[in-house]
Amino acid sequence: MLNTTAECGQGKTGELILNPAQCLENARIAHENYLLKGQHTDLLEAINQYLLTVKANPKISESYYRLASLMLECGEIDLENAIEQCKVAISMSPKNSDAHLYTAYFLEKAGKFDEASNEYKQAIKFSGLNSSRARLLYSSSILTQIDTKNLSIFKVHKFLYHLVSGILLSAIDKKSLKMLFKNINDSVCVNIYKTLGVMFEGINSFKSSLKIYKKAVEKTGHAGSFYSKIGDILMRKEQYSEALEYYKKAYNAEPDDRNNLLKLATITRTYMPNLFDEAIDYYTALLKFERDIPQIYYEIGHIYLKKGDNFHALVAFKLALDKNPNNPYYNNAIAFAYLRSNMIDDAIHHYQEAIKINPDDKWTALVCNTLGLIYIDTKMDFQAAISAFQAGLVLDNSNYELHVELADVYESQECHEDAIKEYCEAIKVDPENYLAYAKLGLALWENNNTEEALVAYNKALELNPKCDAAYNNLGILQLDALADNKEALKCFLNAIEINPNYTLAYFNAGRAYENLGLAKDAAAYYQMAIDLNRITPELVEEEIQEKIHSLFSL
């Protein structure tokens, strides 16, 4: 840990007295740690200590140009302000080679190459034999100015001179050698911990890996990297809340690590269903990296949908579409958001766009199914629905739901033959699904194919003995077509046992009891049908009342 205490005592009035030498030393240590490890906490500590140094002694030039570089990296100042701060440092210490070097570097970044060249020369002049860094940076600056179409022999010579001399002098440049040694030592230490951790992960000794990575944070200071590795292990162990906390620690240490930020965004969206705002914040932070921007907006849109915020979901999906208007998944997502917002025509338009693009036949067939249902539920446009379902089946004839939905539309329009054909196609796709058999039975019954309907209903009940609708419809067939009142009554009672709130089954049971001459039982079931019908109206109450009255009329 850094020694952030920079005070050396108190004045007469009790105010803290800052020790500029100690502040500067703390700043150098934090700055050096930041250069080695890239930890955001070290960056903030270095800035804070340089500011304390300026406060303690405003005439120390080093604090100005180093502070300028760090604040520029944080985005707290721009290039012009950084250059001005460096010039202040030069005015305080005209022979400070580092002040000239920092100034040259910032001038180069600002495109002021002539001024930068003069400052590089000054830095080389005042560095003497320790001018390796200044020479190498100057050679790099010259290289960027060389016009490949209009080569200058002088510039090429100057570039080569400073490059070669910089390389040669690096062998005796104390600052360069010191930093090189620290880099090597730090790198070796980090790699040892990483290697040990990965080795234990390989043999599934996660407890040992966690101990090693936690120790690595303490010993190396590379908190971001090792906290992230701890989070990865916890994810593998499905300890999502604990993993999230370690990813947060890694993010706090290295807020510019895109991979860790992506982990945070993904885990909060996937495993933390209530952390909507946090997930949105993480995805929004990813936008600054200017990669996969449409996909990020797409993910943000889905989070808003989960949150129930249709307006902001639409805004996010629109931003994704603005970047990539031909993406079928973005069109599908915004269509759903429009549907949730009851903007039906816009939803239909974007579903049609997604279908037109067709990235995958099976996926697009599902979109066709959705579009067909929208036509039925919101427009009552059965022909458009039929067209949508048929288009889906052209793309994927093995889609069970599409066959059933198309058959349902045909049946609602009393096109029984077409409905029977599609229900049979559905059965070919999935012979073990009871639903198509149950619906086929009704279509066959409506088409006067009584025996076939009987077979279909029995098959549906064989596959699913708890299908209340199949029992009720089989009972109707037994009652009205075969006049088998006892068998019909058994079917209706089975349907009621499965679903005690089945209004129509009570009514039909009343009819069976009436046919069997059991007036009291018939009346009781008719009355139950009336009571349930008042909760969920399915039948005409007056007709049931007439049934009851007719039971006891002379």
N, C-alpha and C positions, 0 to 999 in steps of 0.2 A: 504493500500500500504506500501511496505517496505521503510524504509529510507536508500537509497543506498548511501547517501552522507557520505563519510568516511574521508573527509579532515578537518583539523582544522585550516588551514591558509596557508600562502605562505612564502617561504624562500626569502632570499635577491635577488636571481636571478629570482624570480617569479615562481619557480617550486612549485607544490602542495605538502604539507606535510601531510602524512597519519597518522591518529590516530589509532594505532594498537588495542586499546581497543574497539573503535567504530566499526572498521572493524570486529573484532571477534564477537561482539554482533550482528551486522547485519548478519554475517554468521550463527550464532546459530539460530537466528529467522527464516531465510530462510530455514535452514536445518530442523528445527522443523516443519515448515509449510509443507515442502515436505513430511516428515514422516507422518503427519496427513492427507494431502490432495492428495499427489501423483502428484502434478502439475509439469510439466516439467520446467515451468518458475522459480519456486522456486528452483529446482535443479540447474539450470544454475546460478541463483543469489547466491546460497550458494557457489558454486565453485568459482565464481568471487570474493566473499568477503573473502573466505579463502586464495585465491591467493594474495589479497591485504594485508591480515594480514601477510602472509609470507614476502611480500615485505617490509611492515612497520617494522616488527620485526621478523627476521628469527629464533628467539630462543623460540618462543611459540610452545610447543610440540603439543598442541591440534590441531592446524591447519593442521599438517602433517597427523595424522592418520584419521581425519575426511575427509580431502581432498582426501586421498587415497581411502576411501570407496565410495565417490561420483564419482570420476573419473573412478573407476573400474566399477561402475554401468552404467556409460555413455559409457563404452568401450574404453576410452581414454588410459587406462593402463591395463596391465595384472596382474595376481595374484602375480607374482614374484616382480614386481615393487611396488605393494601395500604393500607387506611384507617388502620390503626394506625401504619404507617411514615410516612404523610403527616402524621399528627398529631405525630409525633416531630419532623418537619421544621418544622412550625409552632411547636412549643415552642422550637426553637432560633432561629427567625427569624420572629417573629409578623407582620412586615410584608412577608413574601415573598409576592407576589401569585400566583406560580406554584404555591407550596405550597398555598395556599388553593384555587386552580383545580383542581389534581389531586385534592385531597381532595373538593371538590364533585362532580367527575365520578364518582369511585368511590362516593360516598354515593348519588348518583342511580342508578347501576347496581345498588346494593344495595336500591333502593326507599325510601331514607330521604330523601324529597323536602324536608321542612322543614329538616333539617340541611344538605342540599345547597344549598338556597336561601340560607341564611345565609352559607355559604362562598363561593358565587358573588358575593354582595354584597361580601364582604370582598376578594375578588380584584379586583372592579371598583374598589373604593375605593382599593386600594394600587397599581393599575396606572395610574391617571390617564388621560392621553391615549392610552396604549398598551393600553387595555382592550377593544380590538376583539374579540379571541378570547373573552374572558370574557363579554362581552355576547352574542355570537352563541351560545355554548354555553348560557348562561342562558336565552335565548329558546327554544332547542330543548328545554330541560328543561321550561319552562313549557308549551310546546305539547303535550308528552307527557302533561301533567297535565290539560289542558283536556278536560272531559267534553262531548262533542258533544250529549248529550241534556239536559244541564243547564248551558248556557253561562253563564259569569260575565263581565260586561262589564269588571270590574276586571282579570281575568286576561288577557282579550283585549287590553286596553289596555297592560298590562305586557309582554305578548309582543311587540306591535308596537313599543313604545318601545325595547326592548332590541335587537330585530332591526334596526330602521332606524338607531339610533345606532351599533350594531356595524358595519353596512355603511359608514356615513359615516366612522367613525373608522379603518376599515381602510386608508384612503388615507394616514394619517399614522402608522400603527402600524409601528414599525421592524422588530419581530420578524416580523410578518406579511409585510411587504414583502420582507424578506430571504429568507424561506422561499419566497415566491412567485417571486422572481427565480431562485433556485436550482432550483426545480421546473421553470420554463420552460426554463432553460438545459440542464438534464439531459434534459428531454423532447425538445428540439430535437436534441441530440447523438445520443440513442438512435434517433430517427426517421431521421436521416441515414444511420446505419449500416444500419438495417433496410432502408431504401429501396434503398441501393446493393447490399446482399446479395441482395434479392429480384430486382433488375434483372438481376444476373449469373446468378442461378438461372434466370430466364426465358429466357436465351439458352444455357442448359446449360453455362455457364462455372463449373462447381462449384469448381474450384481457386481462382478469384478470390473466389467467395463465402466459401469457407472462410477465406481470408486476411483478409477484411473482418470476419467474425464473430469470429475470434480477436483481431484488433486491437480490436474493440469491447469484448471482455471486459476487455482491458488498460486501455483509455481511459475507459470508462464505469463499470466496476464492476458492470454488470448481468450477472453471470456466469450465473445461472440461465437467463435468456431466451436468451442467445446460445449457450451450451453446448448447449441443447436444439435450436437451429436447426442447429448443426453435426451433432448426432446425426441429425436429419432428413435432411440431405444424405447422410450416410454410409449411412443405411438405403436411400435411393434407389439408391446405388451397390452395394448388397448387401454392404457391409462391416459385418456385424452385430456382430462383437466390438468393433470400434472405436467403432461407434455406441453400444453398451452402456456403454463407458467414459465417453463424453461425457454420456450421460443420467445416469450416476451422479454426475458432477461437477455437473450442473444440480440434481440432487436434493439433494446436500450443501449447495449454495448456497441452495436454496429448498425445504426439505422439506415445505412446505405447498402446493406447486403440484400440484394433483390431476392435471392433464393430463400432466405429466412423469412422475408416479408411475405413471399408467396406461400410458404408453409403456414404462417399465421392466418392469412386470408382463407386458405383452404380448410384448415382445421376448424376455424370458427364457423364457416359456412356449412361444413359437412357434419360436424359432430356437436356443435353448440347451437342448437336451434333457436335459442332465445337471445343470442348475442348479435342481433341484426346490425346494430349501429357500429359495433366494433368491426364486424366483417366488412361493412361498407367502407369504414375508415381505412382498413388495411388495403382493400382493393383500390381505393382512391389514391393512397400513397404509392401504389405500383405504377400509376400513370406517369409519374415523374421520370421513370426510366425509359419512356417512349418506346416500349416494346409491347406487342400484342394488345394495343389499345382497344380495338373493337371487341376482342374477347373479354377484356376487363369490364367494359361497359355491359356486355352481355351477362356476365356473372353478377354484376351489381343489380341489373334489372331483375334477375331471378330472386335475389335477396329481398328486394322491395316487394316482389309478388308474395313471398312467404310472409313478409311483414304485413301484407294487406294494403300496401300503399300503391294502388294502381297508377296514380298520376306519375309518381317518380319512376316507377317501372317503365312506363311508356317513354319518359324522357331518356332514360338510360338506353333502352332498346333503339330509340331513334338515333342516338349518338353512335351506337354500334353500326346501324344501317347506313348512316352518313359516310362512315369510313369504308363500309363494304356492303353496298346495296344488293349485290347478287348472292349473298349468303343465305341459303334456304333456312338454316336454323335460326338466324336472326329474324327472318320474315315470319317463321312459325311462332317464335317467342312473342313478337310484338302483336301478332294476330290474337294470341291468347290473352294478352294484356288488354287489347281492344274489346275482346269478348267479355272479359271481366268488368270492363267499364261500360258495358251495354252499347258499345259503338259497333253495331253488327256489320254494317256495310264495309267499314274499314277492316274489320276482322276477316270478312270473306275475301276482300281484295288481297290481303297479305297471305292468307292460306292458299289462294290461287297462285300467287307468285312463288311460294315455296314448292307447290306441285309442279309448276312450269319448269323450275330449275332442276328438280328431281335428282338429288345427289345419290340416292339409293332407292331401288324399287320397293323394297319392303317398308322402309321408313316413309316414303311418299304415299304408299297405300294406306298407312295409318292416318296420314294427314287427310287423304280423301275421305276416310271414314268419319273423321271429325267434321269435315266440311259438310258431308251429307247429313249428319245429325243436326248441324246448325240450320240447314235449310228446312228440316222438319220442325224443329223446336221453335224457331224464331220467325220463319217465313211461311210455314205451311206449304212450301213449294215442293211437292212430292216428286214432280218430274225432274227438278234440278237435283234432288236428293238421289234419285235413281241414277242419274248421269254420273254423279260423284262416286257412288258405290261401284258402278260398272267400271269407271276409270280406274278405281283402286284395284278391282279384280283383274283388269288387264295387266296391271303391274305385278300383282301378287295373287294368283288364283288359289293359293294355299292359306289365305287369310280367313279363318273361321268366322270371326266377328263380321267381316264384310258380307259374307254369304248370308248370315243370319239377319243382319240389318236390312239388306236388300230384300230378303224374303218377307220381312216384317212390313216393309212399305208395300210390296205387292199384295200381301194379305189385307192390309188396311184399305187398299183400293179394290178389294174383292177380285183380284186377279189370282185365283186360287191355284191354277195350273202352274203359273210362273213361281208362285210362292213355294209350292211343293217341290218344284225342280231345284230351287236354291237351298231349301232346307236339306234336301238329299245331298246336294253338293257339300254343304257344311258337314254332314254326317260322314261323307267320304274323307274329308280333311281330318276330322276328329271323331272317330266312331265311339269313343268312350264318354263323350259329353252329352249328358242327358237333355240339355236345354233344347237342342235342335229336334230331338225326338218328341219332346213335349209339344213344341210349337207345330211340328209336322202333323201330329195327331189332330190338332185343332183345324189345320188347313184341310186335311183329308176329310174330316167330319163335315166341314163347311162345303166340301166338294162332293158330299154324298158317298164317299168311299169308307163306309162304316167299318168293314172288317179290317182294312188296312190301318184305320185310325186306332182301332182296338189294339192291334199289334204295336203300333208306335207308342201309345200310352203305357202299355205294359213294359216295353223296353226302357222307357224313360224312368219308370219306377224301379226296374231292376238295377239300373245304373245309380239311381238316387232315391232310396225309399223315403226320403224326407221331403220330396217335392210335393208340396200341398196343392199347387195348381194342377199338376198331372192327376192327382187323386180327384179333385173337383171335376175336371173335364172328363175323366173316365166315368165318373158317376153320372154326369149329364148324358153321356152316350148310353150307359146302361139303362138310365131312366127313360130317355126320350126316344131312343132308337130300338133298344132291345126289350124295353118294358120289364126289365128285371129290377123290381123295386128294392128287394132285399140286398142285392149286390151293390146297387146304386147307393143305398143308405150306408153300407159299410165304407164305401169310398168317401162319402161326404163326412162321416164321423172321423175317418182317418185324417182327412184334410184339416178338420177342426182341432184334432188332438195335436197336430203339428203346428197349427197356427190358430190359437184361440180367438183371434180378432178377425178371422176370415168371414166377412159379412156375407158374401155370395154363397159360401159353403153352408152357412146356417139357413139361408133362404132355400137352397136346394134340398137340404136335409128336411126342412119343413114340407116341401113338395113330396118327398119320398114317404114321409110319415103319413101325409094326407092320402096318398095313393094306397097305402097299407091299411087305411081306415082308422088310424090312431090320431084322432082329432086333437086330444089334449097335448100330445107330444108335438104335433105339427104346429099348434098355436104357440107353444113355448119357444120353438125354434124360429118361428116367424117373428115373435116379439124380440128375441135376441138379435135378429137381423135388423129390426127397426132401431133398437138401441145403438147398435154399432154403426148403423148407417147415418145416424145423427152426428157421430164423431167424424167419420170419413165417408161422405155421401158417395154411394156407388149406384144405388137403386132408387126407384120412385116410391116414396113411403106410402102414398095413397094406394098403390097397387098391392102392397103387402097387407095394408089394413083391410082391403077388400077380401084378400085371401083368408084372413082371420075371421071376418064376419061370415064368409060363405061356409066356414066349417060348422057353424052352429045355427045356420038358417034352416027353417022348416022345409 
